[in-house]
């Protein structure tokens, strides 16, 4: 299912550029598709490029996906084909899709409580959102993405995978303040910490956690932005690692814990607007 937030739908962090059709008001209810060809939105589906072969699932994938491994393999095939042709995944990433992308994201599922609602901000190619939804059918996953071509692709992928626990929303994160809330918000490669917290913390329920997949600079980011995190209502930051024995390089996650008091939305809105003007 796809939900669309009306208005000027701009970029989000490293999701460069404007949406393909700013302010589009139509509601995408799932476009009909043909797995052997191209759907009416012009998005290729698996089977269009016989020369592009998805990588084989590593042994560790079964530990994360269990009986849903075939579904994870189907998702990887979609990424290999239409994910590349649609510009969501670079062609050079195909051989390492499992290690660097699908498993890299899915291993953080152990940080998420049972039956939780999860909001994934800046979903792009469905990472980590779709990987988590496949690994954890108990989760209620909401993907927020501002670009129309990406939400079209996400909706088609959700349909192909027959995922009933995923909703796709088109818009910027701040457009869903007061509309969506969850105990867990996830993000991967979206923006530096201070900006990410400004967008994401208002989506958290009191006591909830932002799980930000980060790189080697995370310690420095936390030191630089701790004062801003406190201003936004965060009470703790914990650097965690996931995937030991499953992926070659463990996934680094910064858990930002929200306090029991609501985020000062006025301050967050002011900073968000200032960032966009800059």
C-alpha positions as CSV (number, residue, x, y, z in Angstrom):
1,X,0.0,0.0,0.0
2,X,1.2,3.5,-0.8
3,X,0.2,6.6,1.1
4,X,1.1,10.1,-0.3
5,X,1.5,13.3,1.6
6,X,0.4,16.3,-0.4
7,X,2.5,19.4,-0.9
8,X,6.0,20.3,-2.0
9,X,7.9,17.1,-1.6
10,X,11.6,17.9,-1.5
11,X,14.8,15.9,-1.0
12,X,15.9,14.2,2.1
13,X,19.5,14.1,3.1
14,X,21.5,12.3,0.4
15,X,18.4,11.7,-1.7
16,X,19.4,14.4,-4.1
17,X,17.0,16.3,-6.3
18,X,13.3,17.1,-6.4
19,X,10.7,14.4,-6.7
20,X,9.8,13.5,-10.3
21,X,6.4,15.2,-10.0
22,X,6.4,17.7,-7.2
23,X,3.0,18.0,-5.5
24,X,1.5,15.1,-7.3
25,X,-1.9,14.4,-5.8
26,X,-2.7,11.0,-7.2
27,X,-2.8,8.0,-4.9
28,X,-0.8,4.9,-6.0
29,X,-2.8,1.8,-5.1
30,X,-0.4,-0.6,-6.7
31,X,0.2,-0.5,-10.5
32,X,-0.4,-3.7,-12.5
33,X,2.8,-5.4,-13.5
34,X,4.2,-8.2,-15.6
35,X,7.2,-10.0,-14.1
36,X,8.6,-10.6,-17.6
37,X,8.4,-7.1,-18.9
38,X,7.9,-3.4,-17.9
39,X,5.0,-2.0,-15.8
40,X,3.0,1.0,-16.9
41,X,5.2,3.3,-14.8
42,X,8.2,2.3,-16.8
43,X,9.9,0.3,-14.1
44,X,11.6,-2.9,-15.1
45,X,10.8,-6.0,-13.1
46,X,12.9,-9.2,-12.7
47,X,13.4,-11.1,-15.9
48,X,14.2,-8.0,-18.1
49,X,18.0,-8.5,-18.3
50,X,19.1,-12.1,-18.6
51,X,22.8,-11.0,-18.3
52,X,22.3,-9.6,-14.8
53,X,22.4,-12.5,-12.4
54,X,21.7,-12.0,-8.7
55,X,24.4,-13.2,-6.3
56,X,23.9,-16.5,-4.4
57,X,22.8,-16.2,-0.8
58,X,25.6,-16.7,1.7
59,X,25.2,-19.3,4.5
60,X,24.5,-16.7,7.1
61,X,21.4,-15.5,5.3
62,X,19.4,-18.6,6.5
63,X,20.2,-17.6,10.1
64,X,18.5,-14.3,9.6
65,X,15.6,-15.0,7.2
66,X,14.9,-18.6,8.1
67,X,11.9,-20.0,6.2
68,X,11.6,-16.6,4.4
69,X,15.0,-17.0,2.7
70,X,13.3,-17.5,-0.7
71,X,11.6,-14.2,-0.2
72,X,14.9,-12.5,0.6
73,X,16.4,-14.1,-2.5
74,X,13.5,-12.7,-4.6
75,X,14.1,-9.2,-3.1
76,X,17.8,-9.5,-4.0
77,X,16.8,-10.5,-7.6
78,X,14.6,-7.4,-7.8
79,X,17.5,-5.2,-6.6
80,X,19.8,-6.9,-9.1
81,X,17.5,-6.1,-12.0
82,X,15.1,-3.2,-11.6
83,X,17.1,-1.8,-8.6
84,X,20.0,-1.3,-10.9
85,X,18.2,-0.2,-14.0
86,X,16.2,2.3,-12.0
87,X,19.3,3.8,-10.4
88,X,18.7,2.7,-6.9
89,X,21.7,0.3,-6.7
90,X,25.0,0.8,-8.6
91,X,25.9,-2.0,-11.0
92,X,29.2,-2.6,-9.1
93,X,27.2,-3.3,-5.9
94,X,25.5,-6.4,-7.4
95,X,28.2,-9.0,-6.4
96,X,28.0,-7.7,-2.8
97,X,24.3,-7.1,-2.5
98,X,23.9,-9.7,0.3
99,X,27.0,-8.8,2.4
100,X,26.9,-5.0,2.1
101,X,23.2,-4.3,1.7
102,X,20.6,-6.9,2.3
103,X,22.2,-8.8,5.2
104,X,24.0,-5.6,6.4
105,X,20.5,-4.2,7.1
106,X,18.6,-7.3,8.1
107,X,21.0,-8.2,11.0
108,X,19.7,-5.2,13.0
109,X,16.3,-6.9,13.3
110,X,17.5,-8.3,16.7
111,X,17.4,-4.7,18.0
112,X,13.7,-4.4,17.4
113,X,11.0,-5.5,19.8
114,X,8.3,-8.1,18.8
115,X,5.3,-6.7,16.9
116,X,6.7,-3.2,16.7
117,X,5.8,-0.5,14.3
118,X,9.0,0.7,12.4
119,X,9.3,3.9,10.4
120,X,12.1,3.8,7.8
121,X,13.2,7.3,6.8
122,X,14.7,7.8,3.3
123,X,14.0,4.2,2.2
124,X,15.4,4.5,-1.3
125,X,15.9,0.8,-2.4
126,X,14.1,-0.5,0.7
127,X,17.2,-0.7,2.8
128,X,16.8,-1.3,5.7
129,X,13.0,-1.2,5.6
130,X,12.1,-4.0,3.2
131,X,14.9,-6.3,4.4
132,X,13.5,-5.9,8.0
133,X,9.9,-6.5,6.8
134,X,11.1,-9.8,5.1
135,X,13.1,-11.0,8.1
136,X,10.4,-10.0,10.6
137,X,6.8,-10.5,9.4
138,X,5.6,-9.5,12.8
139,X,6.7,-5.9,12.2
140,X,4.5,-3.1,10.9
141,X,6.9,-1.3,8.5
142,X,6.3,2.2,7.1
143,X,8.7,3.4,4.4
144,X,9.1,7.2,4.0
145,X,10.6,8.4,0.7
146,X,10.3,11.8,-1.0
147,X,11.0,10.8,-4.6
148,X,8.1,9.6,-6.8
149,X,10.2,7.2,-9.0
150,X,11.5,5.6,-5.8
151,X,8.1,5.2,-4.1
152,X,6.8,3.8,-7.4
153,X,9.6,1.2,-7.3
154,X,9.1,0.5,-3.7
155,X,5.3,-0.1,-4.2
156,X,6.0,-2.5,-7.1
157,X,8.6,-4.4,-5.1
158,X,6.2,-4.7,-2.1
159,X,3.6,-6.0,-4.6
160,X,6.0,-8.5,-6.2
161,X,7.0,-9.8,-2.8
162,X,3.4,-9.8,-1.5
163,X,4.4,-8.1,1.7
164,X,1.3,-7.3,3.7
165,X,3.2,-5.6,6.6
166,X,4.6,-2.7,4.6
167,X,3.1,0.7,3.7
168,X,4.9,3.2,1.4
169,X,4.6,6.9,2.1
170,X,5.7,9.6,-0.3
171,X,7.0,12.8,1.4
172,X,9.7,14.2,3.6
173,X,10.0,13.0,7.2
174,X,8.8,16.2,8.7
175,X,5.6,16.0,6.8
176,X,4.6,13.0,8.9
177,X,5.3,14.6,12.3
178,X,2.0,14.2,14.2
179,X,0.8,11.8,11.5
180,X,3.0,8.7,12.0
181,X,4.7,7.7,15.2
182,X,6.6,4.5,16.3
183,X,8.8,3.1,19.0
184,X,11.5,2.5,16.3
185,X,12.7,4.7,13.5
186,X,15.5,3.4,11.2
187,X,17.7,5.2,8.7
188,X,20.7,4.3,6.5
189,X,23.1,6.6,4.7
190,X,20.6,9.5,4.9
191,X,22.5,12.5,6.5
192,X,24.8,13.5,9.3
193,X,23.6,12.9,12.8
194,X,22.3,16.3,13.7
195,X,20.1,16.6,10.6
196,X,19.0,13.0,10.9
197,X,17.9,13.5,14.5
198,X,16.0,16.7,13.6
199,X,13.9,14.8,11.0
200,X,13.5,11.5,12.9
201,X,13.2,12.1,16.6
202,X,9.7,13.8,16.3
203,X,8.5,10.5,14.7
204,X,9.4,8.5,17.8
205,X,7.1,7.7,20.7
206,X,8.4,8.7,24.1
207,X,11.1,6.3,25.1
208,X,11.6,5.1,21.5
209,X,14.8,4.6,19.6
210,X,16.3,5.9,16.4
211,X,18.5,3.1,14.9
212,X,20.9,4.8,12.5
213,X,23.2,2.6,10.4
214,X,26.4,4.4,10.5
215,X,30.1,4.2,9.4
216,X,33.4,4.6,11.1
217,X,32.9,8.3,11.9
218,X,30.0,7.6,14.2
219,X,31.9,8.3,17.5
220,X,33.0,11.7,16.2
221,X,29.5,12.5,15.1
222,X,28.1,11.7,18.5
223,X,30.6,14.0,20.2
224,X,30.0,16.8,17.8
225,X,26.2,16.6,17.9
226,X,25.4,15.5,21.5
227,X,24.3,19.0,22.6
228,X,21.8,19.1,19.6
229,X,20.5,15.7,20.4
230,X,19.8,16.8,24.0
231,X,18.0,19.9,22.7
232,X,15.8,17.6,20.6
233,X,14.9,15.4,23.6
234,X,17.4,12.5,23.3
235,X,18.6,11.1,26.6
236,X,21.2,8.5,25.5
237,X,23.3,7.4,22.6
238,X,24.7,3.9,22.3
239,X,26.9,2.5,19.5
240,X,26.0,-1.2,18.8
241,X,27.3,-3.9,16.5
242,X,25.3,-6.6,14.8
243,X,26.0,-9.6,12.5
244,X,28.9,-11.3,14.3
245,X,29.5,-14.6,12.4
246,X,26.9,-13.6,9.8
247,X,28.6,-10.8,7.8
248,X,32.3,-10.2,7.4
249,X,32.1,-6.7,8.6
250,X,29.6,-6.2,11.4
251,X,26.9,-3.5,11.0
252,X,27.4,-0.4,13.2
253,X,24.2,1.1,14.6
254,X,23.9,4.2,16.6
255,X,20.9,3.9,18.9
256,X,19.5,7.3,19.9
257,X,17.1,7.0,22.8
258,X,14.3,9.5,23.0
259,X,13.2,10.8,26.4
260,X,9.7,10.6,27.9
261,X,8.9,14.1,27.1
262,X,7.7,15.0,23.5
263,X,10.2,16.6,21.1
264,X,10.0,20.4,20.9
265,X,8.5,20.4,17.5
266,X,8.8,24.1,17.1
267,X,12.6,23.9,17.5
268,X,12.8,20.9,15.1
269,X,10.6,22.7,12.5
270,X,12.8,25.8,12.7
271,X,16.0,23.9,12.2
272,X,14.6,21.7,9.4
273,X,13.5,24.8,7.5
274,X,16.8,26.5,8.0
275,X,18.6,23.4,6.7
276,X,16.5,23.3,3.6
277,X,17.0,27.0,2.9
278,X,20.8,26.5,3.2
